[in-house]
Amino acid sequence: MSSKSLLKTLFTPRRSPSDIDRVCRELERNIRRSSGLTQSYLFLVVTSASVATLGLLANSVAVIIGAMLIAPVLQPLRGLALAGANGSLRLLKRAGLSLIVAIVVAITLSWFLGRLVALPEYGSEVLARTNPNLLDLGVAVVAGSVAAYASVKHNLSDAIAGTGIAVALMPPLATVGLTLAQGDWQASGGAMLLFLTNVVGIILAAIVTFKLMGVTRQKTSRGLYLSLFLTSLLSIPLGLSFWESLQNARLQRDLRDILLTETITVGRQVQLLGVSINWNRDPIEVQLQVRALRPVTPRQVDLVETFLENKLKRPVRLIFFVSSSVEVTSDESPAEETPLPAPPTPAVPAPEATPAPAEAVAEPSGQTTPAPEPELPSATPENP
């Protein structure tokens, strides 16, 4: 079976014209109903945005996945895709309004929670959603195709939950609000780019899938061309980000190999734990997390830094973060062991002085007898 025949069998099973018209009307009715700005939809938007924001603040993957499972924003995106495929202006307005309200509510709520909690810095889950690339667009395209296919095949409705986890529409919006709460416009722009990438990728793939399944009334549509144009525009920054990520990964690999195999300082004298590169500095800042038995001197850092600059043909600023370690073996003699400090000795109270009599005590016989000397308390031996 050829690939073309396989696609026809998979997406466009044999139907009569009346069956195709009936399926189109039923699909449009169901998607219009689920894409509306209803009370249930608003409730799901508020709850999913709250769960996503709290999960990002707690840096908890499990909580963030819980917000993905709700996935209310996926419904209007399918409505926009079907409206673009059929040229339905009414459905376009209905789904577009629902999407805009969800965006405003999610960003506002996450901004408020971010200002309320006021964390000094966010965890890795927030940072992971501020630098999208072409891989995220690929995930969105595949997820959009699954969402459109499952909306036609009712027995695959459970796939919608997996689609919501894959594209993660609500966590990027929550990230936008949290980063705005800190005034980090660059991170907010990256998170919004991720959200727009998911939106455009889902709509494009859903339009194509609806057309391949034969559930649209028009052979060509402006919505398809518009989504292709927007996808092309987004591919430019996503491609640049993907290329930068590749360069970063390669440079980290080359740095690790050079440091471990061609330098004595890192290869033998210290243990390399991790490498991180800050591309925003000029020259680029390379941070090394190492563990050492002996202190690392500035002279060693300077030699390694110069060696890296000659190898990479670019200026490098090298920073060592050294964790000290102590080597202990069973061969050490007891004399080499460091004695433990003695516990503090409690202070001994000074004895109370007894005032001596100024005059002698008179005896009844008229003789005077010196008064007895006061008895001093016995000395308390000090603790060793």
Order of alpha helices (4+ residues) and beta strands (2+ residues): alpha-alpha-alpha-alpha-alpha-alpha-alpha-alpha-alpha-alpha-alpha-alpha-beta-beta-alpha-beta-beta-beta
